[in-house]
Amino acid sequence: MVVDDSISQALNRIADCLEDNNITLKQILGHYNAVVPPMKENTDRANKFGRMAEAEETKSEEMRANGLHN
């Protein structure tokens, strides 16, 4: 099978672009894996402390309503 030179060049350019895109995607994945897990941990921690603060507020409000404050 005879392949036209321009078709061969186009296919080579496509292959090169795909390789470049794979490199870029790997860099994006590396950044994502470095950034997202700590962000999720921080969000979970903030949510935990927020729930603890809300529980403490509720407890304080109940104590005030019952006349148990100091």
Backbone hydrogen bonds in HBPLUS format (Angstrom, degrees):
<---DONOR---> <-ACCEPTOR-->    atom                        ^
c    i                          cat <-CA-CA->   ^        H-A-AA   ^      H-
h    n   atom  resd res      DA  || num        DHA   H-A  angle D-A-AA Bond
n    s   type  num  typ     dist DA aas  dist angle  dist       angle   num
A0008-SER N   A0004-ASP O   3.03 MM   4  6.33 157.0  2.08 151.9 158.8     1
A0009-GLN N   A0005-ASP O   2.91 MM   4  6.16 157.4  1.96 149.7 155.6     2
A0010-ALA N   A0006-SER O   2.95 MM   4  6.10 156.6  2.01 141.5 148.0     3
A0011-LEU N   A0007-ILE O   2.92 MM   4  6.14 160.9  1.96 150.4 155.4     4
A0012-ASN N   A0008-SER O   2.96 MM   4  6.19 151.3  2.04 144.3 152.5     5
A0013-ARG N   A0009-GLN O   2.89 MM   4  6.15 156.2  1.95 149.6 156.0     6
A0014-ILE N   A0010-ALA O   2.94 MM   4  6.19 157.3  1.99 149.7 156.0     7
A0015-ALA N   A0011-LEU O   2.96 MM   4  6.16 159.5  2.00 145.2 150.7     8
A0016-ASP N   A0012-ASN O   2.91 MM   4  6.15 155.8  1.97 147.6 154.2     9
A0017-CYS N   A0013-ARG O   2.90 MM   4  6.13 156.9  1.96 148.7 155.0    10
A0018-LEU N   A0014-ILE O   2.90 MM   4  6.16 157.9  1.95 151.5 157.6    11
A0019-GLU N   A0015-ALA O   3.03 MM   4  6.26 152.7  2.11 143.8 151.0    12
A0020-ASP N   A0016-ASP O   2.93 MM   4  6.23 159.5  1.98 149.1 154.6    13
A0021-ASN N   A0017-CYS O   2.84 MM   4  6.07 158.6  1.88 150.7 156.7    14
A0022-ASN N   A0018-LEU O   2.94 MM   4  6.16 151.0  2.03 144.0 151.6    15
A0023-ILE N   A0019-GLU O   3.07 MM   4  6.39 152.9  2.15 147.4 154.2    16
A0024-THR N   A0020-ASP O   2.99 MM   4  6.30 160.5  2.03 150.6 155.9    17
A0025-LEU N   A0021-ASN O   2.82 MM   4  6.03 162.3  1.85 152.0 156.9    18
A0026-LYS N   A0022-ASN O   2.96 MM   4  6.12 151.3  2.04 143.5 151.0    19
A0027-GLN N   A0023-ILE O   3.05 MM   4  6.35 149.2  2.15 145.2 153.4    20
A0028-ILE N   A0024-THR O   2.94 MM   4  6.27 156.3  2.00 151.1 157.9    21
A0029-LEU N   A0025-LEU O   2.89 MM   4  6.09 161.4  1.92 148.6 153.7    22
A0030-GLY N   A0026-LYS O   2.94 MM   4  6.11 156.2  2.00 143.0 149.4    23
A0031-HIS N   A0027-GLN O   3.00 MM   4  6.25 159.6  2.04 148.6 153.6    24
A0032-TYR N   A0028-ILE O   2.85 MM   4  6.07 165.2  1.87 154.6 159.1    25
A0033-ASN N   A0029-LEU O   2.86 MM   4  6.04 167.6  1.88 154.8 157.6    26
A0034-ALA N   A0030-GLY O   3.05 MM   4  6.18 135.0  2.26 137.7 149.5    27
A0034-ALA N   A0031-HIS O   3.10 MM   3  5.07 128.6  2.37  95.0 109.0    28
A0035-VAL N   A0031-HIS O   2.93 MM   4  6.09 141.8  2.08 150.6 160.9    29
A0035-VAL N   A0032-TYR O   3.20 MM   3  5.24 127.2  2.50  96.1 109.4    30
A0036-VAL N   A0032-TYR O   2.86 MM   4  5.59 160.8  1.90 152.7 158.8    31
A0039-MET N   A0035-VAL O   3.20 MM   4  6.37 154.0  2.27 149.2 157.1    32
A0040-LYS N   A0036-VAL O   2.89 MM   4  6.12 158.0  1.94 161.3 167.0    33
A0041-GLU N   A0037-PRO O   2.96 MM   4  6.23 160.2  2.00 152.5 157.9    34
A0042-ASN N   A0038-PRO O   2.91 MM   4  6.12 159.2  1.95 147.8 153.1    35
A0043-THR N   A0039-MET O   2.90 MM   4  6.13 153.6  1.97 146.4 154.0    36
A0044-ASP N   A0040-LYS O   2.85 MM   4  6.08 163.6  1.88 153.5 157.8    37
A0045-ARG N   A0041-GLU O   2.90 MM   4  6.11 157.9  1.95 147.5 153.9    38
A0046-ALA N   A0042-ASN O   2.87 MM   4  6.05 160.4  1.91 147.1 152.6    39
A0047-ASN N   A0043-THR O   2.87 MM   4  6.08 160.0  1.91 151.6 157.1    40
A0048-LYS N   A0044-ASP O   2.93 MM   4  6.15 154.6  1.99 145.8 152.9    41
A0049-PHE N   A0045-ARG O   2.99 MM   4  6.29 166.3  2.01 155.5 157.8    42
A0050-GLY N   A0046-ALA O   2.84 MM   4  5.99 147.3  1.95 144.3 154.4    43
A0051-ARG N   A0047-ASN O   2.90 MM   4  6.14 156.1  1.96 149.2 154.5    44
A0052-MET N   A0048-LYS O   2.96 MM   4  6.26 152.9  2.03 146.2 154.4    45
A0053-ALA N   A0049-PHE O   2.90 MM   4  6.08 155.6  1.96 144.2 150.4    46
A0054-GLU N   A0050-GLY O   2.94 MM   4  6.17 156.9  1.99 147.1 153.5    47
A0055-ALA N   A0051-ARG O   2.94 MM   4  6.11 154.7  2.00 145.0 151.9    48
A0056-GLU N   A0052-MET O   2.96 MM   4  6.18 153.4  2.03 145.2 152.6    49
A0057-GLU N   A0053-ALA O   2.90 MM   4  6.15 154.5  1.96 148.0 154.9    50
A0058-THR N   A0054-GLU O   2.94 MM   4  6.16 161.1  1.98 148.5 153.4    51
A0059-LYS N   A0055-ALA O   2.91 MM   4  6.11 157.9  1.96 145.7 152.0    52
A0060-SER N   A0056-GLU O   2.87 MM   4  6.09 158.9  1.91 148.0 153.7    53
A0061-GLU N   A0057-GLU O   2.83 MM   4  6.06 159.2  1.88 152.2 158.0    54
A0062-GLU N   A0058-THR O   2.94 MM   4  6.14 154.8  2.01 148.0 154.7    55
A0063-MET N   A0059-LYS O   2.97 MM   4  6.22 155.4  2.04 147.1 154.0    56
A0064-ARG N   A0060-SER O   2.95 MM   4  6.22 157.3  2.00 149.2 155.0    57
A0065-ALA N   A0061-GLU O   2.94 MM   4  6.12 158.4  1.98 146.0 152.2    58
A0066-ASN N   A0062-GLU O   2.98 MM   4  6.16 140.7  2.14 142.2 152.5    59
A0068-LEU N   A0063-MET O   2.72 MM   5  4.86 159.9  1.76 156.9 151.9    60
A0067-GLY N   A0064-ARG O   3.09 MM   3  4.99 158.0  2.14 100.8 107.4    61
